[in-house]
Amino acid sequence: MPDPAHIPDRCPRCQTENSLYLREDAIECRLCGYRETFAELLSSAEGTPSIAERRAKLHPSYRLTHPGRVTAWAQTKFTSAQDAVHRRDWDGALRSLRQALEYQPDFLDAHLWIARIAADAATRRKHLAAVLAVMPNHPEALRELMVLNGEIGAKGADRIASGNAPPIHAVDAAVSAQVSTPRCPQCGGELTQQGKRVVCRHCGYTVRQRVPPSDYQALTLALLKRRSQPVIWRVKQHVLRCEQCGAIHVQARTLATECPFCDSTQVVQQDTLGSLQQPEAVLPFALGQKEAQTALNTALASIWERLKGIFNANRADSVSWHSVYVPFWVFEAIVTITPTHPAELLRVFRHIPIYAAQTPPRALVRKLRPWNFSALMPYTPALLGEHAASLYTLDFDKASLRARRYVAQTVRGFRQENAEGETIPLRHVIQQMNFQLVMLPVWIAHIREVDGQQRVALVNGHNGKVAFGRPKSRA
């Protein structure tokens, strides 16, 4: 699959911006007819810049960014290094910078300049790591380390440094996607979920699960990687080719669905634009349809529902069910809160869930909390079993803003008083934020009431909590 960072934002032939449009396996220019396949794009991917290219961009800077005191001798050697940079004497600059570190080993500016000038990757990594050990979110150190690790290209790093956000392009046409059909590795039969196990319904083979659960991703690194892209693609529909019967069909905002021709499970892996992120974890269904029906009946028999029934005949006439995994971005944050007595408070916020789909409605899904995140399992397509699964429509960058707002609102709820009994306003700084994409289980009940009205009810597929939507009259 191609990396979206390799797709240009202007036509390579006529240099017209935003003139490229997508076909199933290529890009074409609306104006000059230029055409390039995704395979050709991948073969021309940008690489790590040469030593000469890196050094050509360097200019002396005597301004210090070290967060603290710098000794006089270290600063003198740093000044000598900048004079050497001005003369393009790279060996002399490295010699002076290393001498500065002998006087002050934690001098961040010296570490950063050695990483800029040094020729070998091992030296650059060593000194970038020294910067990040003190300032974990240092933008340049993170950016250059990602280039060294091959996570982004040199042009992508330049785009990050420019501070310009990549444009967002919505794709109106359906984009081809790669799918997988979870099958038993022993007999090729269909897999089904039984509690926390995934088993073959034909031969009884049990699929081994990965342990431990997947780690969270660092939000800062993910945001930098996104900003390195020349364009961000928004794909509304995917073209799926069934692995079992070969049929082709189009699906919108779906991670897992059934083939309409042979009923085999189809799980989307990635599309030709690389626009999707795979889940990291799944909270398996603990309730079957019968248990969900029992939970719904109990909720319908509650005092509140009986009181509403005095004014409206809200008794269920019939109920139709379907199950779905819905996407959540789950964040964790390390936060410093000041002022506190006697010292600042370090608070860890765990499992901040941000709903990432449009349907079912967010207000209704929120009523299903809390979720048992301790029961999460590492994601594999086989874990989705016979249930449908929705794709996220809210990206992690926008979801992170909601997570930050949750942290801010929580901190504002804290109270601290001084000796006079006055409330002291608390400030907070998010030191680090991580995230992962999680699929959570929901049973959806479409209820037809005896008075002809219809409403939707959601049942938490793990703990049986029920949420009712508003009744609607039949059209």
C-alpha positions as CSV (number, residue, x, y, z in Angstrom):
1,M,0.0,0.0,0.0
2,P,1.3,3.5,-0.8
3,D,2.2,6.0,1.9
4,P,0.1,9.1,1.4
5,A,3.2,11.2,2.1
6,H,4.5,10.0,-1.3
7,I,1.5,11.4,-3.2
8,P,2.4,14.9,-4.5
9,D,0.1,18.0,-3.9
10,R,0.9,19.4,-7.4
11,C,1.3,17.7,-10.8
12,P,4.9,16.8,-11.5
13,R,4.5,17.7,-15.2
14,C,2.5,20.9,-15.3
15,Q,3.1,22.0,-11.6
16,T,-0.6,22.8,-11.1
17,E,-1.7,22.5,-7.5
18,N,-4.6,20.2,-6.6
19,S,-5.1,19.0,-10.1
20,L,-4.4,15.3,-9.4
21,Y,-7.4,13.0,-8.9
22,L,-7.6,9.4,-8.0
23,R,-8.3,6.3,-9.9
24,E,-8.4,2.8,-8.4
25,D,-4.6,2.2,-8.8
26,A,-3.2,5.6,-10.0
27,I,-3.3,9.3,-9.9
28,E,-4.1,11.5,-13.0
29,C,-3.9,15.2,-13.7
30,R,-7.1,16.9,-14.9
31,L,-5.2,19.4,-17.0
32,C,-2.3,17.7,-18.7
33,G,-3.2,14.1,-18.5
34,Y,-0.2,13.1,-16.4
35,R,-0.6,9.6,-14.9
36,E,1.4,7.6,-12.3
37,T,0.5,4.4,-10.6
38,F,0.9,3.8,-6.9
39,A,3.7,1.3,-7.5
40,E,5.6,4.0,-9.4
41,L,5.0,6.5,-6.6
42,L,6.4,4.1,-4.0
43,S,9.5,3.4,-6.1
44,S,10.3,7.2,-6.1
45,A,9.8,7.7,-2.4
46,E,12.0,10.3,-0.7
47,G,14.9,9.1,1.3
48,T,17.2,10.4,4.0
49,P,19.1,13.6,2.9
50,S,22.9,13.3,2.4
51,I,25.4,14.9,4.8
52,A,26.1,17.7,2.3
53,E,22.4,18.5,1.9
54,R,21.9,18.6,5.7
55,R,25.0,20.8,6.3
56,A,24.1,23.2,3.4
57,K,20.9,24.2,5.3
58,L,22.8,25.1,8.5
59,H,23.5,28.7,9.5
60,P,25.2,29.8,12.8
61,S,22.9,30.7,15.7
62,Y,24.3,32.0,19.0
63,R,20.9,32.0,20.8
64,L,20.7,29.5,23.5
65,T,17.6,27.4,24.1
66,H,18.9,25.3,27.1
67,P,16.2,25.3,29.8
68,G,18.4,26.4,32.7
69,R,21.8,27.7,33.6
70,V,24.7,27.3,31.1
71,T,28.3,27.6,32.5
72,A,30.6,30.2,31.1
73,W,33.1,27.7,29.7
74,A,30.4,25.7,28.0
75,Q,28.9,28.9,26.5
76,T,32.4,30.0,25.2
77,K,32.9,26.7,23.4
78,F,29.4,26.9,22.0
79,T,30.2,30.3,20.6
80,S,33.4,29.0,19.0
81,A,31.4,26.2,17.4
82,Q,29.0,28.7,15.8
83,D,32.0,30.6,14.5
84,A,33.2,27.3,12.9
85,V,29.8,26.8,11.4
86,H,30.0,30.2,9.8
87,R,33.4,29.2,8.2
88,R,31.9,25.8,7.2
89,D,34.6,24.1,9.4
90,W,32.5,21.1,10.4
91,D,35.3,19.2,12.2
92,G,36.2,22.3,14.2
93,A,32.5,22.9,15.1
94,L,32.1,19.3,16.4
95,R,35.4,19.6,18.4
96,S,34.1,22.7,20.1
97,L,30.7,21.2,20.8
98,R,32.2,18.1,22.4
99,Q,34.4,20.3,24.6
100,A,31.3,22.2,25.7
101,L,29.7,18.9,26.8
102,E,32.9,18.1,28.8
103,Y,32.2,21.3,30.8
104,Q,28.4,20.7,31.0
105,P,27.2,17.2,29.9
106,D,23.5,18.2,29.9
107,F,23.9,21.2,27.6
108,L,21.0,20.6,25.2
109,D,22.1,23.1,22.5
110,A,25.5,21.3,22.2
111,H,23.7,17.9,21.8
112,L,21.3,19.3,19.2
113,W,24.1,20.9,17.1
114,I,26.2,17.7,17.1
115,A,23.1,15.8,15.9
116,R,22.7,18.4,13.1
117,I,26.4,18.3,12.0
118,A,27.5,14.7,12.6
119,A,27.9,12.3,9.6
120,D,27.0,8.9,11.1
121,A,23.5,8.0,12.2
122,A,24.6,6.4,15.5
123,T,26.1,9.6,16.8
124,R,23.1,11.6,15.7
125,R,20.7,9.2,17.5
126,K,22.8,9.3,20.7
127,H,22.6,13.1,20.9
128,L,19.0,13.4,19.8
129,A,18.2,10.9,22.6
130,A,20.0,13.1,25.1
131,V,17.8,16.1,24.1
132,L,14.6,14.0,24.3
133,A,15.6,12.7,27.7
134,V,15.3,16.2,29.1
135,M,12.6,17.6,26.7
136,P,10.5,14.6,25.5
137,N,8.5,16.8,23.1
138,H,11.3,18.7,21.6
139,P,10.0,19.2,18.0
140,E,13.3,19.3,16.1
141,A,14.7,16.3,18.0
142,L,11.6,14.3,17.4
143,R,11.4,15.3,13.8
144,E,15.0,14.3,13.0
145,L,14.8,11.1,14.9
146,M,11.7,10.1,12.8
147,V,13.7,10.8,9.6
148,L,16.6,8.6,10.9
149,N,14.1,5.8,11.7
150,G,12.5,6.1,8.3
151,E,9.1,7.1,9.7
152,I,9.0,10.2,7.6
153,G,11.1,11.5,4.6
154,A,13.2,14.6,4.4
155,K,10.5,16.5,2.5
156,G,8.0,15.6,5.2
157,A,10.4,16.9,7.9
158,D,10.6,20.2,6.0
159,R,6.8,20.4,5.8
160,I,6.7,19.9,9.6
161,A,9.3,22.6,10.1
162,S,7.3,25.1,7.9
163,G,4.4,24.8,10.4
164,N,1.8,24.5,7.6
165,A,-1.0,22.0,8.1
166,P,-1.4,19.6,5.1
167,P,-4.6,20.2,3.0
168,I,-7.5,17.8,3.4
169,H,-8.9,16.2,0.2
170,A,-12.2,14.4,0.2
171,V,-12.4,11.5,-2.3
172,D,-15.9,11.3,-3.8
173,A,-15.2,8.1,-5.7
174,A,-15.0,4.7,-4.0
175,V,-11.4,3.7,-3.3
176,S,-10.2,0.1,-3.6
177,A,-9.4,-1.6,-0.3
178,Q,-7.6,-4.7,0.8
179,V,-9.8,-7.1,2.8
180,S,-9.2,-10.3,4.8
181,T,-11.6,-13.1,5.6
182,P,-10.8,-14.6,9.1
183,R,-10.6,-18.3,8.5
184,C,-9.4,-21.3,10.5
185,P,-5.7,-21.9,9.8
186,Q,-6.3,-25.7,10.3
187,C,-9.4,-26.4,8.1
188,G,-10.3,-23.1,6.5
189,G,-13.7,-23.0,8.3
190,E,-15.5,-20.0,9.7
191,L,-14.3,-18.6,13.0
192,T,-16.7,-17.5,15.8
193,Q,-16.2,-15.8,19.1
194,Q,-16.9,-17.8,22.3
195,G,-16.3,-15.6,25.3
196,K,-12.7,-14.5,25.1
197,R,-11.8,-17.3,22.7
198,V,-12.0,-17.4,18.9
199,V,-12.8,-20.9,17.7
200,C,-13.5,-22.7,14.5
201,R,-17.2,-23.7,14.3
202,H,-16.2,-26.7,12.2
203,C,-13.2,-28.4,13.7
204,G,-13.0,-26.6,17.1
205,Y,-9.5,-25.1,16.6
206,T,-8.8,-22.3,19.0
207,V,-7.0,-19.2,17.7
208,R,-4.1,-18.2,19.9
209,Q,-4.3,-14.7,21.2
210,R,-1.5,-12.2,21.4
211,V,-0.3,-11.1,24.8
212,P,0.2,-8.6,26.3
213,P,-2.3,-6.0,24.8
214,S,-0.9,-3.5,22.3
215,D,0.8,-0.5,23.6
216,Y,-0.5,3.1,23.3
217,Q,0.9,5.3,20.6
218,A,2.6,8.6,21.5
219,L,0.3,11.4,20.4
220,T,3.1,13.8,19.6
221,L,4.8,11.4,17.2
222,A,1.5,10.6,15.5
223,L,0.7,14.3,15.0
224,L,4.2,15.0,13.6
225,K,3.8,12.1,11.1
226,R,0.4,13.4,10.0
227,R,1.8,16.9,9.5
228,S,4.6,15.5,7.4
229,Q,2.1,14.4,4.7
230,P,1.6,16.6,1.7
231,V,-2.2,15.8,1.8
232,I,-4.6,14.0,4.1
233,W,-7.2,11.9,2.3
234,R,-10.8,11.5,3.4
235,V,-12.3,8.4,2.0
236,K,-16.1,7.9,2.2
237,Q,-16.5,4.6,0.4
238,H,-14.4,1.5,-0.3
239,V,-14.6,-1.1,-3.1
240,L,-14.3,-4.5,-1.5
241,R,-13.4,-7.7,-3.4
242,C,-14.6,-10.8,-1.6
243,E,-11.8,-13.4,-1.1
244,Q,-14.3,-16.3,-1.1
245,C,-16.6,-15.7,-4.1
246,G,-14.8,-12.9,-5.9
247,A,-17.8,-10.6,-5.9
248,I,-17.2,-6.8,-5.8
249,H,-19.3,-4.5,-3.7
250,V,-19.1,-1.0,-2.2
251,Q,-19.3,-0.2,1.5
252,A,-19.3,3.1,3.4
253,R,-17.6,3.6,6.8
254,T,-17.4,-0.1,7.5
255,L,-14.5,-2.0,9.1
256,A,-16.1,-5.4,9.0
257,T,-19.2,-6.6,7.1
258,E,-20.7,-9.6,5.4
259,C,-20.4,-10.2,1.7
260,P,-23.9,-9.7,0.3
261,F,-23.4,-12.7,-2.1
262,C,-21.8,-15.4,0.1
263,D,-22.2,-14.1,3.6
264,S,-18.5,-14.5,4.5
265,T,-17.0,-11.9,6.9
266,Q,-15.0,-9.2,5.2
267,V,-12.6,-7.1,7.3
268,V,-11.0,-4.0,5.7
269,Q,-7.2,-4.0,6.2
270,Q,-6.2,-0.8,4.3
271,D,-7.1,1.2,1.2
272,T,-4.9,2.2,-1.7
273,L,-4.4,5.7,-0.2
274,G,-3.2,4.4,3.2
275,S,-5.9,6.5,4.9
276,L,-6.9,4.0,7.6
277,Q,-5.5,3.1,11.0
278,Q,-6.1,-0.4,12.3
279,P,-7.5,-0.9,15.8
280,E,-5.1,-1.8,18.6
281,A,-7.5,-3.5,20.9
282,V,-11.0,-5.0,21.1
283,L,-13.4,-5.4,24.1
284,P,-15.1,-8.7,23.2
285,F,-18.9,-9.3,23.4
286,A,-19.7,-10.9,26.8
287,L,-23.4,-11.0,26.1
288,G,-25.2,-12.9,23.3
289,Q,-28.5,-11.8,21.8
290,K,-30.5,-13.7,24.5
291,E,-28.7,-11.9,27.3
292,A,-29.1,-8.6,25.6
293,Q,-32.8,-9.2,25.3
294,T,-33.0,-10.0,29.0
295,A,-31.2,-6.8,29.8
296,L,-33.6,-4.9,27.6
297,N,-36.7,-6.5,29.2
298,T,-35.4,-5.6,32.6
299,A,-34.9,-2.0,31.6
300,L,-38.4,-1.9,30.0
301,A,-39.8,-3.1,33.2
302,S,-38.1,-0.4,35.3
303,I,-40.2,2.2,37.3
304,W,-39.2,5.0,34.9
305,E,-40.4,3.2,31.8
306,R,-43.7,2.2,33.6
307,L,-44.3,5.8,34.5
308,K,-43.8,6.9,30.9
309,G,-46.2,4.2,29.9
310,I,-49.0,5.9,31.8
311,F,-49.0,8.6,29.1
312,N,-47.9,6.6,26.1
313,A,-48.4,3.0,25.2
314,N,-44.6,2.3,25.0
315,R,-44.9,-1.4,25.3
316,A,-42.7,-3.3,22.8
317,D,-44.6,-5.1,20.1
318,S,-41.5,-6.4,18.3
319,V,-37.8,-6.1,18.5
320,S,-35.1,-6.6,15.8
321,W,-31.5,-6.9,16.8
322,H,-28.0,-6.5,15.3
323,S,-24.6,-6.3,16.9
324,V,-21.7,-3.9,16.0
325,Y,-18.3,-3.0,17.3
326,V,-18.0,0.8,17.5
327,P,-14.7,2.7,17.4
328,F,-13.3,4.8,20.3
329,W,-10.0,6.7,20.6
330,V,-8.9,6.0,24.2
331,F,-6.3,8.4,25.6
332,E,-4.1,8.5,28.7
333,A,-2.4,11.6,29.9
334,I,0.4,12.5,32.3
335,V,-0.5,15.9,33.8
336,T,1.4,18.3,36.1
337,I,-1.0,20.4,38.3
338,T,0.2,23.6,40.0
339,P,0.1,25.2,42.5
340,T,-0.3,22.4,45.1
341,H,0.9,22.1,48.7
342,P,3.7,21.3,49.4
343,A,4.7,20.6,45.8
344,E,3.2,20.2,42.4
345,L,1.0,17.2,41.7
346,L,1.6,14.7,39.0
347,R,-1.7,13.1,37.9
348,V,-2.2,10.3,35.5
349,F,-5.5,10.2,33.6
350,R,-6.2,6.8,32.2
351,H,-8.8,5.5,29.8
352,I,-10.3,8.7,28.4
353,P,-12.8,7.4,25.8
354,I,-13.7,9.6,22.8
355,Y,-16.4,8.1,20.6
356,A,-15.2,8.2,16.9
357,A,-18.3,7.4,14.8
358,Q,-21.5,9.1,13.8
359,T,-23.9,6.3,14.3
360,P,-25.3,5.3,16.7
361,P,-25.5,8.9,18.1
362,R,-22.8,10.0,20.5
363,A,-25.3,11.2,23.1
364,L,-26.9,7.7,23.2
365,V,-23.5,5.8,23.2
366,R,-22.3,8.0,26.1
367,K,-25.1,6.5,28.3
368,L,-23.5,3.0,28.0
369,R,-20.5,4.0,30.2
370,P,-18.5,2.8,32.0
371,W,-16.6,0.4,29.8
372,N,-14.3,-2.3,31.3
373,F,-11.0,-1.4,29.7
374,S,-9.2,-4.0,31.8
375,A,-10.8,-6.7,29.7
376,L,-9.3,-5.4,26.4
377,M,-7.7,-7.9,24.1
378,P,-5.1,-7.2,21.3
379,Y,-6.9,-6.7,17.9
380,T,-7.0,-9.3,15.3
381,P,-9.6,-9.5,12.5
382,A,-10.7,-12.9,13.9
383,L,-11.9,-11.2,17.1
384,L,-14.6,-9.4,15.3
385,G,-16.2,-12.8,14.7
386,E,-19.8,-12.6,13.3
387,H,-20.3,-9.0,14.4
388,A,-20.3,-5.9,12.1
389,A,-17.7,-3.2,12.9
390,S,-17.8,0.6,12.0
391,L,-14.9,2.7,10.8
392,Y,-14.0,5.8,12.7
393,T,-15.1,9.1,11.2
394,L,-13.4,11.3,13.8
395,D,-9.6,11.3,13.4
396,F,-7.3,11.0,16.4
397,D,-6.1,14.6,16.1
398,K,-9.5,16.1,16.6
399,A,-10.3,13.4,19.2
400,S,-7.2,14.5,21.2
401,L,-8.7,18.1,21.5
402,R,-11.7,16.6,23.2
403,A,-9.5,14.5,25.5
404,R,-7.5,17.7,26.4
405,R,-10.8,19.5,27.1
406,Y,-11.8,16.6,29.4
407,V,-8.5,17.0,31.4
408,A,-9.0,20.7,31.7
409,Q,-12.6,20.4,32.9
410,T,-11.5,17.8,35.5
411,V,-8.7,20.0,36.8
412,R,-11.0,22.9,37.1
413,G,-13.2,20.7,39.3
414,F,-10.3,20.4,41.8
415,R,-10.2,22.7,44.8
416,Q,-7.3,24.0,46.9
417,E,-7.5,26.6,49.6
418,N,-4.8,28.8,51.0
419,A,-4.3,29.7,54.7
420,E,-7.0,32.4,54.5
421,G,-9.5,29.9,53.1
422,E,-9.5,31.4,49.6
423,T,-9.7,29.1,46.6
424,I,-6.5,28.9,44.6
425,P,-6.9,28.5,40.8
426,L,-5.0,25.5,39.6
427,R,-3.0,25.4,36.4
428,H,-2.1,22.2,34.5
429,V,0.4,21.1,31.8
430,I,0.0,17.9,29.9
431,Q,3.4,16.4,29.9
432,Q,2.6,13.4,27.7
433,M,-0.5,12.0,26.0
434,N,-0.8,8.6,24.4
435,F,-3.7,7.0,22.5
436,Q,-5.0,3.8,20.8
437,L,-8.0,2.9,18.7
438,V,-10.3,0.5,20.4
439,M,-13.4,-1.4,19.2
440,L,-16.2,-1.7,21.9
441,P,-19.3,-4.0,21.7
442,V,-22.8,-2.7,21.3
443,W,-26.1,-4.5,20.7
444,I,-28.6,-2.3,18.8
445,A,-32.3,-3.0,19.3
446,H,-35.0,-1.5,17.0
447,I,-38.2,-1.5,19.0
448,R,-41.6,-1.2,17.4
449,E,-44.2,-0.3,20.1
450,V,-47.8,-1.2,20.3
451,D,-48.9,2.4,19.5
452,G,-46.9,2.3,16.2
453,Q,-44.0,4.4,17.4
454,Q,-40.4,3.2,16.9
455,R,-37.3,3.8,19.0
456,V,-33.7,2.5,19.3
457,A,-32.2,1.0,22.4
458,L,-28.5,0.3,22.9
459,V,-27.1,-2.5,25.1
460,N,-23.5,-2.5,26.3
461,G,-22.3,-5.8,24.9
462,H,-20.0,-6.4,27.9
463,N,-22.0,-5.4,31.0
464,G,-25.6,-5.2,29.8
465,K,-26.2,-1.5,30.5
466,V,-29.1,-0.2,28.4
467,A,-29.7,3.3,26.8
468,F,-33.0,4.3,25.2
469,G,-33.4,6.7,22.3
470,R,-36.4,8.9,21.8
471,P,-39.6,7.4,20.3
472,K,-40.4,8.4,16.7
473,S,-43.6,8.1,14.8
474,R,-43.6,5.9,11.7
475,A,-43.3,7.8,8.5
